[in-house]
């Protein structure tokens, strides 16, 4: 029994310096705020402007059509009492067809816009990940995280990533 206890005590004492050395090594952790990257990074701002210019014409056309439909609706409501039933039904049918066409175009617009935004966001994420890896390797980070509930501002390396993305985009 004493020999088992002595062996166990010796093993614990031998492991103590190893665990003490491991505890002394500091782990370097960084945090990246991806929302700020999508909002502030030059590549993200450039992508947003590019998408806006690509879709502004279609958006203006949709807004114009919406105003036209509203004007038709108002005119129909105003003139409905003085119109014959067949004229009223014909205008209601025309209004319904144009409304369906408008809704279809609106849905296609949203789908196309979401697709383009996802494409641009994927490219931004890829560039940001490359910048994160480069900074992690050059500054010897052990761990870099994103999308956390809370992180101390001293761990935030988002500015470094945005700066790296700024130099990459020039």
Secondary structure, DSSP 8 states (H G I E B T S, - for coil): -HHHHHHHHHHHHHHHHHHHHHHHS---EEEE-HHHHHHHSHHHHHHHHHHHHHHHHHHHHHHHHHHHHHHHHHHHHHHTTTS-HHHHHHHHHHHHHHHHHHHHHHHHHHHHHHHHHHHHHHHHHHHHHHHHHHHHHHTT-SEEEES-S---GGGB-HHHHHHHHHHHH-
